[in-house]
Amino acid sequence: MGSMTDVMKKVQETAATGDSELTDVEAAPAAGRAVDTGFIAGESSPTPPAVPWQAEPEFEAGAAPIAVSDEIQQWPSQRIDPAVIAFHDRQSAICEQYRSVHARLLSMNTAQAHQVIAITSAVPQEGKSVTTLNLGLVMAEGGEHTILIADADFRRTSIARMLGTEGKPGLAELLRNEVELADVLYPTPFPNLKIVPAGMMKDRNYAELLSTPLTRGVLAQFRATFDYTFLDTPPITTVSDVSMLAPHCDGSIVVIEMRRTPEPTVQQAVRTLQTNNVKVLGCILSRYRDRRSRYYDRYYSYYHRD
């Protein structure tokens, strides 16, 4: 997809026609319930020269990986939010679509560099937290990569709540230099997947917390320690937090709710990321539905037939 304008044009055409034959589209759950979405690959601003998607060397300076335990922690199913479909139903068609997003991210990372990816949205309640969790769980399958999911949305923390786990200490304490990274890595059912909750804010000065030099160092340590780190961040158009975090990341994914988020709002979100020199890797279309009802029946039977 050549530009975000092309992406939005394709979204509009799909909304009008119900056509499922989008280029590079996969499905995934959205916020609140397991519903369909799509992934459309995108590009960042056309102004910078095209370069391979890889970590910038200066982000790695001074960062050293830490030893991470392979401890696992079983999650009681009754405590996990039903929208975390990658935990409740790993054989579902939706999870197969997340695996397609997984494959797309791997193919984009030709240098096989460690990546920190910010997952944001244009406006609240578009499904970014659910997307972060489901994509992280699917990426951890098979054990080939070490994965970290970190809750960087201090204004509306969701990760610990959706997993029914302890919410502190977490990223806030790490950014205040009160704890070490090893102290905030929570085990999961996968030995290669860890969770960092948001932690506890002592005050509401989010900008001060995120603007310190420690932020860059913490993200560099994430990158040095894990193959892929997914940051659940606030909506880009509502607060400045993402503009402080995302420039230290290797790219971003924007979650867009089909038939709800106005096109100008999405364009504003993308422009804000590009202005801050953030590469837009693609868009997740939450609540994407194919009006041809047998589409997912066909998809499921194709991948799971005996």
C-alpha positions as CSV (number, residue, x, y, z in Angstrom):
1,M,0.0,0.0,0.0
2,G,1.7,3.1,-1.2
3,S,0.4,5.7,1.3
4,M,-2.1,6.2,4.2
5,T,-4.4,8.0,1.7
6,D,-4.5,4.7,-0.3
7,V,-5.2,2.8,2.9
8,M,-8.1,5.1,3.9
9,K,-9.5,4.9,0.3
10,K,-9.5,1.1,0.6
11,V,-11.2,1.2,4.0
12,Q,-13.9,3.5,2.6
13,E,-14.4,1.2,-0.4
14,T,-14.7,-1.8,1.9
15,A,-17.2,-0.1,4.2
16,A,-19.3,0.8,1.2
17,T,-19.3,-2.5,-0.6
18,G,-18.6,-5.1,2.1
19,D,-15.8,-6.5,-0.1
20,S,-13.4,-8.7,1.8
21,E,-10.7,-8.8,-0.9
22,L,-8.5,-6.1,0.6
23,T,-4.8,-6.2,-0.2
24,D,-2.7,-7.5,2.7
25,V,-5.7,-7.9,5.1
26,E,-5.8,-10.2,8.1
27,A,-8.4,-10.5,10.9
28,A,-8.0,-10.0,14.6
29,P,-10.2,-9.1,17.7
30,A,-11.1,-5.6,18.8
31,A,-11.8,-4.1,22.1
32,G,-14.4,-5.5,24.4
33,R,-15.3,-8.6,22.4
34,A,-13.8,-11.0,19.9
35,V,-14.7,-9.4,16.6
36,D,-13.0,-9.3,13.3
37,T,-10.4,-6.8,12.1
38,G,-8.0,-6.5,9.2
39,F,-4.4,-5.4,8.8
40,I,-3.3,-3.1,6.1
41,A,0.4,-2.5,5.6
42,G,1.4,1.2,5.4
43,E,4.4,3.4,5.0
44,S,5.6,6.3,7.0
45,S,6.3,9.7,5.5
46,P,7.5,9.5,1.9
47,T,10.1,12.2,2.6
48,P,12.8,10.1,4.3
49,P,14.8,7.7,2.0
50,A,13.7,4.1,2.1
51,V,15.8,2.0,4.5
52,P,15.5,-1.5,5.9
53,W,13.3,-1.7,9.0
54,Q,15.8,-2.1,11.8
55,A,16.7,-0.6,15.1
56,E,18.7,2.6,15.0
57,P,22.2,2.1,16.4
58,E,22.1,5.0,18.8
59,F,19.1,3.4,20.6
60,E,21.3,0.4,21.4
61,A,24.2,2.4,22.9
62,G,24.7,1.5,26.6
63,A,21.8,-1.0,26.7
64,A,22.7,-4.5,27.8
65,P,20.3,-7.5,27.8
66,I,19.4,-9.0,31.2
67,A,19.0,-12.7,32.0
68,V,15.3,-13.5,31.8
69,S,13.8,-16.5,33.6
70,D,11.9,-19.1,31.7
71,E,9.4,-19.4,34.5
72,I,5.8,-19.9,33.4
73,Q,2.6,-18.9,35.2
74,Q,-0.7,-20.6,34.3
75,W,-3.5,-18.1,33.9
76,P,-7.0,-19.2,35.2
77,S,-9.3,-18.9,32.2
78,Q,-12.1,-17.3,34.3
79,R,-9.8,-14.3,35.0
80,I,-8.8,-13.6,31.4
81,D,-10.9,-11.1,29.5
82,P,-12.9,-13.0,26.8
83,A,-11.5,-10.6,24.2
84,V,-8.1,-12.2,24.6
85,I,-9.1,-14.8,22.0
86,A,-5.4,-15.9,21.5
87,F,-5.7,-17.4,25.1
88,H,-9.2,-18.7,25.1
89,D,-9.4,-20.2,21.5
90,R,-6.0,-20.6,19.9
91,Q,-7.4,-22.6,17.1
92,S,-9.9,-20.0,16.0
93,A,-10.0,-18.4,12.6
94,I,-9.3,-15.1,14.2
95,C,-6.1,-16.4,15.7
96,E,-5.1,-17.7,12.3
97,Q,-5.5,-14.1,11.1
98,Y,-3.3,-12.8,13.9
99,R,-0.7,-15.4,12.8
100,S,-0.9,-13.8,9.4
101,V,-0.1,-10.4,11.0
102,H,2.7,-12.1,12.8
103,A,4.1,-13.4,9.5
104,R,3.8,-10.0,7.9
105,L,5.8,-8.4,10.7
106,L,8.5,-11.0,10.4
107,S,8.7,-10.5,6.6
108,M,9.0,-6.7,7.1
109,N,11.9,-7.1,9.6
110,T,14.4,-8.3,7.0
111,A,17.4,-7.5,9.2
112,Q,15.9,-9.7,12.0
113,A,16.6,-6.9,14.4
114,H,15.1,-6.6,17.9
115,Q,12.1,-4.3,17.7
116,V,10.0,-2.1,20.0
117,I,6.6,-1.4,18.4
118,A,4.1,1.1,19.7
119,I,0.5,0.1,19.2
120,T,-1.8,3.1,19.3
121,S,-5.1,4.4,17.9
122,A,-6.6,7.6,16.7
123,V,-9.3,7.8,19.4
124,P,-10.1,5.8,22.6
125,Q,-11.8,2.4,22.6
126,E,-10.7,1.2,19.1
127,G,-9.2,-2.0,20.3
128,K,-5.5,-1.3,20.8
129,S,-5.1,-3.0,24.2
130,V,-6.8,-6.2,22.9
131,T,-4.7,-6.1,19.8
132,T,-1.5,-5.7,21.8
133,L,-2.3,-8.7,23.9
134,N,-3.5,-11.0,21.2
135,L,-0.7,-10.2,18.8
136,G,1.9,-10.7,21.6
137,L,0.4,-14.0,22.5
138,V,0.4,-15.2,18.9
139,M,4.0,-14.0,18.4
140,A,5.1,-16.0,21.4
141,E,3.7,-19.3,20.0
142,G,6.3,-21.8,19.0
143,G,9.0,-20.2,21.1
144,E,11.1,-18.9,18.3
145,H,11.1,-15.3,19.6
146,T,11.2,-13.7,23.0
147,I,8.2,-11.3,23.4
148,L,7.4,-8.5,25.8
149,I,4.1,-6.8,26.3
150,A,4.3,-3.6,28.2
151,D,1.4,-1.3,29.3
152,A,2.5,2.2,28.5
153,D,-1.0,3.7,28.8
154,F,-0.8,5.1,32.3
155,R,-4.0,7.1,31.9
156,R,-6.2,4.1,31.3
157,T,-4.3,0.9,32.2
158,S,-5.8,-2.2,30.7
159,I,-3.2,-5.0,30.4
160,A,-3.2,-6.1,34.1
161,R,-7.0,-5.8,34.4
162,M,-7.6,-7.9,31.3
163,L,-5.2,-10.6,32.5
164,G,-6.4,-10.5,36.1
165,T,-2.9,-10.1,37.3
166,E,-1.0,-7.9,39.7
167,G,-0.6,-4.4,38.4
168,K,2.5,-3.2,40.4
169,P,5.3,-2.7,40.3
170,G,5.4,-2.0,36.6
171,L,6.6,0.4,33.9
172,A,6.0,3.5,36.0
173,E,8.3,2.3,38.8
174,L,10.9,1.3,36.2
175,L,10.8,4.8,34.5
176,R,11.3,6.3,38.0
177,N,14.3,4.1,38.5
178,E,12.8,2.6,41.6
179,V,13.1,-1.0,40.4
180,E,15.1,-3.1,37.9
181,L,13.7,-4.6,34.7
182,A,13.8,-8.1,36.2
183,D,11.5,-6.8,39.1
184,V,8.6,-6.0,36.7
185,L,8.7,-8.9,34.3
186,Y,5.6,-11.0,35.0
187,P,5.6,-14.7,33.8
188,T,2.9,-16.0,31.5
189,P,1.9,-19.5,30.2
190,F,4.7,-19.1,27.6
191,P,8.3,-19.2,28.8
192,N,9.3,-16.7,26.1
193,L,6.6,-14.2,26.8
194,K,6.7,-11.6,29.7
195,I,4.3,-8.9,30.8
196,V,5.2,-5.5,32.2
197,P,2.1,-3.8,33.7
198,A,1.7,-0.1,33.9
199,G,2.5,0.1,37.6
200,M,1.4,2.9,39.9
201,M,1.5,6.6,39.1
202,K,2.4,8.7,42.1
203,D,0.9,11.8,40.5
204,R,-0.7,12.7,37.2
205,N,2.4,14.3,35.6
206,Y,2.6,11.8,32.8
207,A,4.7,14.1,30.6
208,E,7.4,14.5,33.2
209,L,7.6,10.7,33.6
210,L,7.9,10.0,29.9
211,S,10.2,12.9,29.0
212,T,13.1,11.8,31.2
213,P,16.3,10.3,29.7
214,L,15.4,7.1,31.5
215,T,12.6,6.5,29.0
216,R,14.9,6.0,26.1
217,G,17.2,3.8,28.2
218,V,14.3,1.6,29.4
219,L,13.1,1.1,25.8
220,A,16.7,0.4,24.7
221,Q,16.9,-2.3,27.4
222,F,13.6,-3.8,26.2
223,R,15.0,-3.9,22.7
224,A,18.3,-5.5,23.9
225,T,16.5,-8.2,26.0
226,F,13.6,-9.2,23.8
227,D,13.1,-9.9,20.1
228,Y,9.8,-8.0,19.9
229,T,8.4,-5.6,22.4
230,F,4.8,-4.4,22.0
231,L,3.8,-1.2,23.9
232,D,0.2,-0.5,24.5
233,T,0.1,3.3,24.2
234,P,-2.7,5.9,24.5
235,P,-4.5,7.3,21.5
236,I,-2.2,9.5,19.5
237,T,-4.7,12.4,18.9
238,T,-5.8,12.8,22.5
239,V,-2.6,13.1,24.6
240,S,1.1,13.7,24.0
241,D,2.4,10.5,25.6
242,V,2.8,8.6,22.3
243,S,4.7,11.5,20.8
244,M,7.2,11.1,23.6
245,L,7.4,7.3,23.5
246,A,7.1,6.4,19.8
247,P,10.2,8.2,18.5
248,H,12.3,5.8,20.6
249,C,10.5,2.9,19.0
250,D,11.2,1.1,15.7
251,G,7.7,1.6,14.4
252,S,4.0,1.9,15.2
253,I,0.8,0.2,14.4
254,V,-2.4,2.3,14.3
255,V,-5.7,0.6,15.3
256,I,-8.7,2.0,13.4
257,E,-12.3,1.0,14.1
258,M,-14.2,0.3,10.9
259,R,-17.2,2.5,10.2
260,R,-16.6,4.6,13.3
261,T,-13.3,6.5,13.2
262,P,-13.6,9.5,10.8
263,E,-11.0,9.6,8.0
264,P,-9.7,13.1,9.0
265,T,-9.0,11.8,12.5
266,V,-7.0,8.9,11.2
267,Q,-5.1,11.1,8.9
268,Q,-4.3,13.5,11.8
269,A,-3.1,10.5,13.8
270,V,-0.8,9.4,11.0
271,R,0.5,12.9,10.4
272,T,1.3,13.3,14.1
273,L,3.3,10.1,14.1
274,Q,5.2,11.1,10.9
275,T,5.9,14.6,12.3
276,N,7.6,12.9,15.2
277,N,9.6,10.7,12.8
278,V,7.8,7.5,13.7
279,K,7.5,4.8,11.0
280,V,3.9,3.6,10.5
281,L,4.2,-0.1,9.9
282,G,0.5,-0.5,9.2
283,C,-3.1,-0.3,10.4
284,I,-5.2,-2.8,12.3
285,L,-8.9,-2.5,11.2
286,S,-10.9,-3.4,14.3
287,R,-14.4,-4.6,14.0
288,Y,-13.8,-5.5,10.3
289,R,-16.7,-7.7,9.1
290,D,-17.1,-9.5,5.9
291,R,-20.8,-9.3,4.8
292,R,-20.3,-12.6,2.9
293,S,-21.0,-14.7,6.1
294,R,-19.3,-17.9,4.8
295,Y,-15.9,-16.1,4.5
296,Y,-14.5,-17.2,7.9
297,D,-16.1,-20.6,7.6
298,R,-14.1,-21.1,4.4
299,Y,-11.0,-19.6,6.0
300,Y,-11.3,-21.9,9.0
301,S,-11.9,-25.1,7.1
302,Y,-8.9,-24.3,4.8
303,Y,-6.5,-24.0,7.6
304,H,-7.9,-26.7,9.9
305,R,-9.2,-29.4,7.7
306,D,-8.2,-33.0,8.5
